[in-house]
């Protein structure tokens, strides 16, 4: 069965994600991978008066790889429906 389409979905920032959300992430190479959010955090970026907080989410992909994605990174993230979860996550 082909993966669900993201055509009707709006991309979201990693800071909008919550633990256990199912996501599809498009990497700069235009490859897309599905996974599950396992953690979220906020980090500080910048120096002096230009310090800002940036939200992020850790994704464990269906192939077992883990990666953090933060707002402003060169990735596109979509929140998928629960129906997109593989059997192991149901």
N, C-alpha and C positions, 0 to 999 in steps of 0.2 A: 504494500500500500504506500503511495507517495506521501511525503510529509505534508502537513497542512500548509496552505498558502498564507503569506503575510500580507497579501494585497489589500485586504480589508482592515488591517491593523495599523495603528499609529505607533511609530517608534517612541520609546520611553527613555528617560535618563536612568542610568544605574541607581541614582539616589531615590528614584520612585519605586524601586523593587523591594520586595519583602521576602523573608526566608520562606523557602518552599515554592516560590513562584517558578513556573515553567517558562523558559525563555528560548528564543532563537537569537543568536548573535551572528551578525555579518562582520567578518574580519576585513581589514583593508584590502586583502587579496580578493575580495568578493565571495569567498567561501563562507557558507552558513553552517552553523553547528547548533544543535539543541542541547539544553542542559537544565539544571535545577539550581536555584539560588540557595547557597548553604550558609551565608553570613552577609552582614552589611556593616559598613563603618563610615566614619567621616575622618578625613585627614586635613591637615593644614598645609597650604602651599603658599609660596612667596616669602618675602622678607619685609621687615620694617612695617610701614603703614599699608603695604599692599598684600598683607596676609589675608587669605580667604579660606573658608572651609569648603571641601569638595567631598560629595558623597560617592560611595561606591558599593559594589556588590561582588561577592565571590561566587563564581559559577563552577559547579562540577559538571562537566560535559558527559554525555552518554557514553563516550569512549573511556571515561575515567580521568581525563585531564582536568586540572583545576586552574582557574585564572581569575585575577581581580580585574574589574572594569570600573573606571571612574568617570564621572561627568567630564565631558570635554575630550575624552580619548577618541581615537579614530575608529570607533566601532559603532554599528547600528544595532540596537537591542529592541526586540519586541517581546511583550508578555503574551504567552500562548495560553490557550484554554487547558483545563485539567485533562481534557480528552487527548491531548498531545503527549501525555506522560506514558513512558513505556511501562510494560507490565510490572517490572520490578518496583515501580514507584506507586502503583495503585494500591 
